[in-house]
Amino acid sequence: MLSACKYVNLGVDERGVIFDKFNGIDTTQILNEGRNKVKLQHELIVFNVRATIEEFNLECSLADGSKIELKFSVFYQVKEKNLPFLYRNIGINYVPYYIVPLVQKATQDTLKYHKPSELSHEYLGKILSERILNDGRWSKYFNVYEIRLHEVIYST
């Protein structure tokens, strides 16, 4: 039986996952850059796999009730081999629904036990990096390369 196909081109930093309307996500293949043949009844989900920097502005409470505002960035990359599972479990819009909450929770959980006098810029950057980099929830779908603290603002 012949099935109708279409050709799609994926760019250098793109990978594709096949969504079959009848069988769901095809976890056995990931389409690479270049020209790819896809059946018409399949939907191609395209991921950008380039290493990316995500900027964060977070306000957290410290142990003494004071507030701290942090501006920092996370440099990460999607793990290509787990793209089908990332799509199935989280979706294509993973930044606001997965990455942002992970960073917010790790930051808030880390800072709620500290007082302003305990937190130098260097120490704060170190503990946030350790907490985020060692969070196992990242490792399944992403490689995290760096957390860079840009600014710290204390308020009462």
C-alpha positions in Angstrom: 0.0 0.0 0.0 1.3 3.4 -0.9 0.9 6.3 1.4 1.1 9.9 0.5 4.1 11.8 1.8 5.4 15.3 2.0 9.0 16.6 2.3 10.0 19.0 5.0 13.3 20.8 5.5 14.8 21.1 8.9 17.4 23.8 9.6 20.8 23.3 11.2 19.5 23.9 14.8 16.2 22.0 14.3 15.2 18.4 14.9 11.8 16.9 14.3 9.6 14.5 16.2 6.7 12.7 14.5 3.2 12.9 15.9 0.9 10.2 14.4 -2.7 11.2 14.8 -3.6 7.6 15.4 -0.7 6.3 17.4 0.7 9.3 19.2 4.4 10.3 19.4 6.9 8.1 17.6 9.6 7.6 20.2 11.8 5.6 17.8 13.1 8.3 15.5 14.2 11.9 15.5 14.5 13.7 12.2 17.7 15.6 11.6 18.5 18.7 9.7 18.0 18.5 5.9 15.2 17.2 3.8 12.9 14.6 5.5 10.1 12.5 4.1 7.0 12.6 6.4 3.6 10.8 5.8 0.7 13.2 5.3 -1.2 11.8 8.3 1.8 12.7 10.5 2.4 16.0 12.1 6.0 17.1 12.4 6.9 18.8 15.7 10.0 21.0 15.3 12.4 21.7 18.1 15.2 24.2 18.2 18.2 22.3 19.7 20.6 25.3 19.8 22.1 26.0 23.1 20.0 28.8 24.6 20.2 31.5 27.3 17.1 32.1 29.3 16.9 35.3 31.4 15.2 35.4 34.8 14.0 38.2 37.1 12.8 36.7 40.3 11.8 38.1 43.6 12.2 35.9 46.6 11.7 36.1 50.4 14.6 35.5 52.7 14.6 34.0 56.2 14.2 37.3 57.9 11.2 38.3 55.8 13.1 40.7 53.6 12.9 40.5 49.8 15.6 39.9 47.3 15.4 40.5 43.5 17.7 38.5 41.3 18.5 38.9 37.7 20.3 35.9 36.2 20.6 33.7 33.2 20.6 29.9 32.6 22.6 28.6 29.6 21.1 25.2 28.5 20.5 22.9 25.6 17.8 20.4 24.9 19.0 16.8 24.8 18.1 15.6 21.3 17.8 11.9 22.2 14.9 12.7 24.6 12.9 15.0 22.3 10.0 12.6 21.8 9.6 12.2 25.6 10.0 15.9 26.2 7.2 16.5 23.7 5.0 13.7 25.2 5.5 14.7 28.8 5.8 18.5 28.7 5.1 19.7 25.2 6.8 22.1 22.8 6.2 25.1 25.0 8.5 23.8 27.7 10.2 27.1 28.8 7.2 28.7 30.7 5.8 25.3 31.9 9.0 23.5 32.9 12.2 25.6 32.9 10.8 28.7 34.6 9.0 26.8 37.4 12.1 24.7 38.0 14.3 27.8 38.3 11.8 29.6 40.5 11.3 26.7 42.9 15.1 26.0 43.2 15.8 29.7 43.8 13.0 30.1 46.4 13.8 26.9 48.2 17.5 27.9 48.4 17.0 31.4 49.6 14.2 31.0 52.1 16.8 29.8 54.7 19.3 32.6 54.3 19.5 36.2 55.7 20.8 39.1 53.6 24.0 39.2 55.7 24.9 35.6 54.7 24.6 36.3 50.9 27.5 37.9 49.1 27.1 38.2 45.3 29.7 35.4 44.8 28.2 33.1 47.4 24.7 33.6 46.1 25.8 32.8 42.5 27.6 29.7 43.8 24.6 28.3 45.8 22.1 29.0 43.0 24.4 27.3 40.4 24.8 24.2 42.6 21.1 24.0 43.4 20.0 24.3 39.8 22.8 22.2 38.2 22.2 19.4 40.7 18.5 19.3 40.3 17.9 15.9 38.6 14.7 17.1 36.9 16.9 19.1 34.4 19.1 16.2 33.5 16.4 14.1 31.8 15.7 16.7 29.0 18.4 19.4 29.2 22.1 19.9 29.6 22.6 23.0 31.8 26.0 24.6 31.1 26.0 27.7 33.2 24.0 29.9 35.6 25.2 33.5 35.6 24.1 35.9 38.3 23.9 39.5 36.9 22.3 41.6 39.6 21.1 41.3 43.2 18.8 43.9 44.8 17.9 43.7 48.4 14.7 45.4 49.7 12.9 45.5 53.0 
